[in-house]
Amino acid sequence: MDLPKAVRTLRELTGDSQQAFAARLGLSIRAIANYEKDRVPTGRALYQLLRLARELGRQDLAEKFSSALSAEFADSIEPLNPEEKAWSNAAIALFRNKDMIDWKRFSQSIVNSLEDLSKKCVDKNVEAILVEARYRLSSFAEREIASLAKKRQTKTHEGYEKAYSEVLLENPDLYTRYLQERAEAARGTSFEKSMVSPKGARKTK
């Protein structure tokens, strides 16, 4: 079952119209219509869909949304050619030798360079790397969620994706902080509007 069909199936289970379903999840009716047609839900929408599927006892749908949410958290940028691989390996070598270099200071220099580069050229790839670099420098929530998921896995022996989604459901404040940190990392880029921090959420320092 693809995600659009999963969204439609979940709505039909509630007996809601698209408008009522959107209100239930705190989303726009246009978003629901798009998700049921061909657009893949992301971020907060996936989180809300996952929660509702669990509440309605549809574990099959919950696992579908959980997998998509876990995949979104795990997105990474892979080197595409030998030159990129050489530079990425050099950065990894520096990162792993923390006694030899002040990694946080070095990382901030990279972020500053990316910010300058993004101002000089309109390139979404550069902006995407900038957002990830900023986020990795200051992120707390994602590391905490991953740590809690691994601890849960040890106790329950469930799959990592299931453990991860359970941690998200059990720690809504932590998920809110994750959204805040992503929004902050996207400031001043073309991704800023799509990573708006939740309304009423407390800003992190």
N, C-alpha and C positions, 0 to 999 in steps of 0.2 A: 504494500500500500504506500503510495507516495504522500508527501506532506499535504498538498491541497486536498486530497481525498480524506486524509486523517482529520483535517480541520472541519471539513464538511460533515463527516461522520459524527464528530464530537458535538457539533452544533445541533445536528438532527436528534442526537440523544437527549439534549436538553429540551427539545421542542421549541426552541427560540427562533424568532426571525433573525435575520442578519443584524438588524438594528438592536434587538434585545440582547443578542449574543455579544455584540460589540460593547454594549453598556455593561454587561456582566464582567467582561474582561478589562474594561477601562481602555478600550481601543476605539478607533474610528470605524464607522460602517464601511467606509471605502477600503480600509485595511483588510477587514474581514472578507469583503467581496474579492479583493485581489488575492488573498491567501487561498480562497476556495477555487480561484480560477487557475493561476499559474505562478504567483509570486511566493517565494519561500519565506516563511516567517523567521524572524531572527530575534536575538536578545530578549527583551522584556516580554514580547508576544509569545515566544517559545516557552518562557518560564510560566506565564499565566496559563497557557494551554496545557502544559505538563501538570500543573497543580489541579486544574479542573478535571483532567482525565483520571488522575488519582482519586479525586473526590467521588467521581462517578463509578469507580471500580473497573475502569477499562485499562488494565495493565498493558495490553497490546498497543493502545494509542499512547499511553504514558511513555512506553519504551521508545516509540518512534520519535516523540518530541524530546525525550531525554538524550537520545543518540545525536540528534541535530544540535541540541544545546551544548553537549560535550564537545562535538566537533568544532563548534564555533569558538569555544574557549581554547581549543588546542591548535587553532590556526597558526601556521608559522610560514616564514619565507625561506625557501630553499635556494641555495646557489644554483645557477643555471649553466655556468660554463667554468672551465678550469681557472680563469683569472678570479672570478667571484669566489670560487671554492678556496683558492689560496688565501685571499683576504679574510674570508670568514673563518678559516682555520687559524689564521694569525690572531684574530680577535679572541677566538676560543682559548688559544694558548695563553694569551695575556690574562684572560679571565680566570683560568685555572691556576695561575701563579700569583695569587693575591698578595703573597709576601714580597713580591718583586715590584709591584705597581699599585698605586692607589686607583683601583678600578672605578670607583664612583666618580672620582675627578676626571679620569680618562674618558669615561662614558659621557659625562656632561660635555666634554669637548666635542665628542662625536655628535651629540644632540645639537649643540650650538652650530656646528657645521651644516647639519641637515636643515636646521631652521633657515640659515643663510641661503642654502641651495634652493629650498622650496620657495623662497621669495624671488629668486632670480629666474626660475623656470616653472612653467605650469605642467607638472608631472604628478599624476596621482600615485604612481609607484613610489616616488620620493616621499610624498606626504604620508603614504601608508607606512613606510619604514620609520619616518619621524614619529608617528603616533605610537608605533610599537616600541621604539627606543625610549620615548618619554615614559611610556607606561611601565616598561620593565625596570626603569630607574626608581620608580616610586610605588610600584604596586605592592599592596599588602594583602588585600582580600583574596585574590586568586591563589596566592601561595598558601594562605590559611585554609581555603576551601580544599585545595589539593591535599594538604596535610591531614585535615579532618577526614577526607574521603579514604585515604590510605589507612588511617587508624580504624575507621569503620569496617573497611575491607578485612582487616586482620581479625576483627571480632565476629563478623557475620559471614565471611567467605563469599560474599556476593561479588558480582562483576564490578569493575572500577566505574563504568558509566552509571550503573545503578547506585553505587555508593555515592558518587559525585552528585547525582540528582537529588538523592535523599538529603545530603548535607545542605544543598541549596534550599530545599523545602523546609528544613528544620532551622535554618539560619537566615531568615529574610533580611535582617539588618546587614549581614555580611554580603548578601547579594546586592543590596542597595549601595553598599560601599564600593563594590566592584563596578557598578554602573557609574558612580561618581568619579572613580579613578579613570575609567575609560573616557568619560566626558572631558575631564581635565586634560588628559593626554591629547585629545583631539582639538583643543582650543586653537583658533586661528587657522584651521585647515578646512578643506572642503568637506571633511567628515564630521565637522562640529555639529551640524544640525541633526545628523542621524545618531548622535551619541549624547543626546540631551540627558542631563542628570534628572532623576525622578523629582517630581514636584514635592516640595515640603521636606525633602531629604536634607539632613544636616551635612554641610560641606566638611570634607576631611581636611586636615592641616597638611 
